[in-house]
Amino acid sequence: MSNSNDSAKAQSTAQALIQQAHALESMLQGKPLAEKVEIGSLLWDLRDLVSDTLDKIKDELRDEALSRLKGNPGIENFQGALSGSCSVTVPKPSTRIVKGTDMSTLQTVLGDDFNLFFEETVNYKPRREFEERVAALEDPLHQQVLIKSIEHKDNTPRVSFRRSAPPSILDDILE
């Protein structure tokens, strides 16, 4: 009886959090940035707690799916107590080269058969000092070719929050 009651309480709490998150979005409109920072720091902590809890649930579901599928690839579906559901997809094992394998030696040993088993992939990325080196080049053709070979991509700025006040400050801000 207690286990069923705890489950219902957990579901009710999760549903209330979802409803409050929806309400919070509209409550933030027009609030000063300082108040949004306070709320953001609280939500950051909440996100971490939710993520940790979700990770534990996902680990348990993965273990159960692997057990039911007896370690084989496939999809295992789970039904929640009410309307929730989940599917766990267990992929086929992938084949990788053991770290530290001397591919040159392997290629020498296998000869022409090497290409039956392996494909070569090459990735390139500009070096950190790319722009300085291009600017220092004397050959304008080389500069032009190099400049046309790259593009700049703006990265999304990272935002992190800290909170030194107790969570009750959220109630004061939202009133």
Secondary structure, 3 states (H helix, E strand, C coil): CHHHHHHHHHHHHHHHHHHHHHHHHHHCCCCCHHHHHHHHHHHHHHHHHHHHHHHHHHHHHHHHHHHHCCCCCEEEEEECCCCCEEEEEECCCCCCCCCCCCHHHHHHHHHHHHHHHCCCCCCCCCCCCHHHHHHHCCCHHHHHHHHHCCCCCCCCCCCCCCCCCCCCHHHHHHC
